Amino acid sequence: MSTATLHLLQPMAPPMSLVLVAPDRSLLDVLGAKLPAGTRVHWEDSRESIAALEVHRRTGACVVLLDFRHEQASATTDLTRHLQRALPDLPLVAVGSTANDQLDGVVAALRAGIRDILDLDAPTADIDAVLRRAGGTPGMRSVAPETARKARLVLVLGVRAGVGSSTLAAHVGVLAQQLGHPVAPTTANADPAPPDNSLLLLDLGLPAGDAALYLNLDSQFHYTDALRNATRIDATFVRTAMTRHPGGLALLGQPAGSEASPIPDPAVLVQRLRGVFESVLCDLGGAPIRQIPRSLLNSADEIWLVADQAIGTLVSLDLALKQLEALGVRDGRLQLVINRHDEAGGLAPQQIAARFSLPLLATLPDCNRLRASANHGHLLLQDAPRDPYLRALTPLLARLDPALAGVLPRGWREKLVLRLSGLPWKTK
């Protein structure tokens, strides 16, 4: 195996041997600009024997870096599997980028079973933490989710397809993130602040992929990928793998066009996610009750039933309540949300709530501008942040994040407008 070494200024303490295994040395210069000062990196030619890695292992803690940038991801996946078979106890770290045009390399690394990702777009401090954790450096705090922590889990369930639950979930998610945990602006020459893990939008609704469509995001890490990696979910994992809205909201969903089928039981995954995020908003769209995992219904803190005034929707609401009752889930967690309210549209929301013995959480007005924004690939927040529809979401925001209760009653629209004015909205 041909070798080369990159030396920086000061020795890294405690000593750690970093070995880049790649077909060429091009990544060494990139790493030199991002690694902590004093880090020493050896290069081993991946086209030759891996026996030289044994020499590095005898010197102490040894961590192997693998090139999972976009152009190398496929070849490195094969190399990873070879190393996992030949040296199963060797710590492996994928080197890649979370930029939109490079993210497929990171996804390939996760699918290959690599836990630790060195994100070339992350601050140096985060990169240092990844390397020390991978090398088992003493004194490093475990990044596994704290078992005592349990995020609030709210299910958004449309009683039938097309009542607007996914649109509602997308707006509530971005609003809650912006009001409670706004993205801090970055200054010139400063490392961008790492995204926080305050709120996750888990999109399990039908049709699949609607949330990503409304948020104008192109996700490459999906629900099925997360299920396969459920036991490895931690704060670093989700910051690296999951797609983010420009406002900071994390999204995990299914690929657009996925066939309608029962949702795989996410019990382990949801437990891990609730140990990482502060709140989880799960959009179930118009999924049939019989296809929703029992563990998801049982573990929810609240279930928002979304309906409108149409007679067909009210029949579906009645059926949904009967099915929930048969499952033992018709209890105080159920809240009713009437969407697309029209004063001349039939029964009043209060009458519907009384008829089905449900607490009325919110009444959302019919909003043509909402549909127009969606048709242009926007959220209503971008086009009309003072629209009455957004104001009507106030009770939902307060239930999702009780900490917002002191922010919402007065002046929250003004605060939101100010935060949105500087938000770097992006498109696919």
Secondary structure, DSSP 8 states (H G I E B T S, - for coil): --EEEE--SS--SS--EEEEEESSSHHHHHHHHHS-TT--EEEEETTS-GGGHHHHHTTS-EEEEEE-SGGGHHHHHHHHHHHHHH-TTS-EEEEE--STTTHHHHHHHHHTT--EEEETTS-HHHHHHHHHHHTT-TT----S--TT---EEEEEEESSTTSSHHHHHHHHHHHHHHHHS------TT--------SEEEEE--SSTTHHHHHTT----S-HHHHHHTGGG--HHHHHHHSEE-TTS-EEEE--TT---------HHHHHHHHHH-SEEEEEEET--GGGS-HHHHHH-SEEEEEE-S-HHHHHHHHHHHHHHHHTT--STTEEEEEEEE-TTSSS-HHHHHHHTT--EEEEEE--HHHHHHHHTT--HHHH-TT-HHHHTTHHHHHHH-GGGGGTSTTTHHHHHHHHHHT------
